[in-house]
Amino acid sequence: MRNITIPVNIPSDLLVTLNESEQELKSHFQTAIAIMLFQEGKLTIGKAIQLSGLTRFEFEKALANNKIPISGLNSDQVMSDVEKLKDL
């Protein structure tokens, strides 16, 4: 798979303010964009993990820290699935 680079202009003093390296800020950006696109339903969790550069555990932890559910199922859907499984 081929990667592309998307340049983003950041004021140089921002790195000093955040006390982060360019690589750390890039990692934060990638994770934030992956979370946002996952939350909007534009990426599956697998693709969002791929974009973030994190492991699945790390990405799920980032979702939890941001109070974003991994699944879009509501409680009625879960209970419906439970009832269907009981019938098997």
N, C-alpha and C positions, 0 to 999 in steps of 0.2 A: 504494500500500500504506500502510496506517495503522500508526503505531507506538504502542506503549503504554509507559508509564513504570512501573517497579517500584521503589518507594522501598526503600532499604536504610539502616538506621541504623548509622552509623560514629562511634565516639568522635572528637571533634574533634582530640584530641591525636595521633591516628594519622596525620593529614596532616602534622603537624610531624615526627613520628618518621620517616615515610617521605620527607619533604622533597619531597612531590608536591602538585600542585593537585588540586582535586576532579575536574577533567576528566581528568587523567592517571590518577587512581585508577579512575575510571569506565571508562576505556579498558582498563586492566589487568583489571578485573572482567569486562568484556564478552569480552575475548580468552580469559581463563581459563575462563569458562563455555562459550564456543564450543568450545574444545579438549576440555573434559570431556564435553560432549554428543556431539561427534564421536567421541571415543574409546569412549564407551559404545554407539555405533551408533545413537543417537537422532536425529542430524542427518547429512545427507549433507555432503560437503566443501563443496559450493556454498552450502548453507544455513548451515553453520558460518562460512564466510567472510563471508556476509551479516551474521550476528549479530555477528561480531567487529569489523566495520567496517574491516578490513584489506584490502589487495589480496591476490590469490591468492598471489603470491610471498611477501609478508610473512607470511601465514598458514602457508604451507608451511614457511617458515623457523622460525616459532614451533613448529610440530610437530617439526621436526628438532631444535631446541634442547631440546625436552622428550623426545626419543627416542621419538616416536610415529610409527609408519609411516603413510604416506598411504594405502596399500592394505592391505586385510586378507588379501591372497593370501599363501599360504605357498609355499615353493620348489617343492613338488610340483605345485601348481596352475600356477605359472609355467612349469615344464618341460613340463607337459601342453599348455599353450597354445602353446609353442614347437613341439612336435611336430605339433600340428594345423596350424600355419602352414606348416610344411615340406611338408605334404601338399597344400597349395593350388597 
